[in-house]
Amino acid sequence: MKKTIIIGLGFLLSLPLFLKAQDGASCRELLEKGSSYYQNRSIDSAIYCYNLAVENHPECEEAWFRRALAKEKMHDIDGAIEDYYVAISITPKPIYYNNIGIDLAVKGEYEEAIEIYDKALEMDSLYTQAIFNKGIAFHYLGRWNEACELAGKAREMGLEIAGQYISDFCE
């Protein structure tokens, strides 16, 4: 027990020095460190690395994206949405819009989610996950025909979960 406490204390005492050293790190280095923390479910530490990345490299759109993902894990949906919009302002990508749509749907804002999924689909009309997610938003609005139509399209495009949705709600 004493050894564990000493090792833990040693780690805590060395952490500020390690984190200070990260201030001059490249965006890629900070992203890799943050991803390591994220994969090990140390989300607070991942967010710290992503914070350093966006503070020191605000043009690094992937840092904003990864921080948004981590914020979602911490149930900071509004913070995640803000970060996705910053990433979009740097380099618009359909996945950023899709993820905003998911976050809006989680908040129960289905009409707004549909509008955002449409933006993802304007960029990539074959983005199967956005097609299916848009259908799910229609489902929660009680617009069953539109939901089933989009689920059918997603299933035809190879999204397996869409087939399960169809057998549960459309047949």
N, C-alpha and C positions, 0 to 999 in steps of 0.2 A: 504494500500500500504506500509506504514511504517513498519507494523508488518511483511509483507512478506519479505521485504528487510532484516530486522533484523534476521528472521528465516533463510533465505538463507545465510546471512553472517555468522551466527553461524555454519551452516552446513559446509561452506567452510573452516572456521577456524578450525573445529574439524577434517576435512578430513585427514590432514597430520598425526595427532596423531593416527587415526584409521588405516591408511595405514601402518605406522611404526610398529604398533602392529601386523600387518599381516606378517611381515618379519619372525617371528619365528613359524608361523602356519604350520601345516602339509599340505601335498599336498592335501589331501581330503578336508580339511577346505578351502583352497584357491580355489579349484575347485568348491565347493559348493557356495562360495561367488561370484566367477566369473560367475557361471551359473545363479545365481540370477540376477546379472547385465545384463547378456545376455538376459534372458527372459523378463526383463524390458526394453530391447532395449537400454541399456546404454553400447554400445559395447566398447567404449574407456575404461570405468571402468572395464569391463570384461577382456579386454586385459591386463590391468594393473595387475589384480589378476593372470592371466595366466602367465604373465611375471615373477611375484614373484615366482610362482610355478616352472617354468622351471629353474629359476636362483637358487632357494634353493633346488630343488628336480629334477635335470636333468634326473634322471632315471625314472621319473613319465611319462610314455608314454601317458597317458590320458591328461596330461597338454599340451603336444605338439599338440595332436589331437584337443583339444578344442580351443587352440589358433589359429590353422589353420582354424577352422570353423569361428572364430571371424574375422580373417584376410580376409576371403572370403567376409564377410559382409561389410568390409571396402574397398573392391575391391583391396586388396593387394594379387593378385593371386600368384605372384612369392613367396612372403613371406609364403603364405599358403602351397604351394608345398614344400618349404624347411622344414617347420615344419612337414608335413606328412612324408617326408623322414627320419627325425630324429625319429619320432614315429615308423616307420618301422624298423629302426636300433635297436630299443629296443625290440619291439614285433611286428613282421609282422602280419597284419590283412588284409583281402580282402577289407574291407571298406576303408582303407587308400589308397590302390591302386585305387579303384573305384573313390574316390574323386579326386585323382591326375588326373585320366583320364578325369573327368568332367572339372577340371580346365584347362587342356591342350586343350580340345575341345572349351572351352570359348575363349581361345587364338587363336583358328583356327588351332591348331596343331593336326589334326585328325589322321594322321598316327601314331604319337607318342601316342596319346590317346588310339588307338587300341592296341598297344603293352602293355600299362599299364593295360587296361582291361583284356588282356590275362593273365597278372600276377595275377590279382584278381581271374580269373577263374581257374588258376592252383591251387590256394589254396582252392577254393570252386567252383566246376563246376556247382553247382546249384544256384549260386548267380544271381538271376533273374534280378536284377537291372543292374548288370554289363553286362549281356547278352544284355539287351535292349539298354543300353548306347553304347555298341559297335556297335549295329545295327544303332543307330543314327549317329555315327561317319561315318559309311559306307555311310549313306544317304548323308551327307554333302560332301563326296568324289564322289558322283554320282554313287555309286556302289549299285544300287537299289535292285538287286536280293539278295545280301548278307544282305542288310538292312531288307528286307521283311522276309527273312528266319529267322533271329534272332528275329525279332518282333513276328513272328509266334511262335517260341519256347518260348519266354517270355509270350505270351498270353496263351499258353498251360500250362504254369507253374503258371498261375493265376494273372499275372500282367495286370490289367484292362486297363491301358493307352496304352498298346501294341495293344489291340484290336482297339482302336480309331486310332492309327497310321496306322494299316492295312487298315481300311476302308477309311482313307484319302489318302493313298499313294500306296497301294498294290493291290487294287481291280479294 
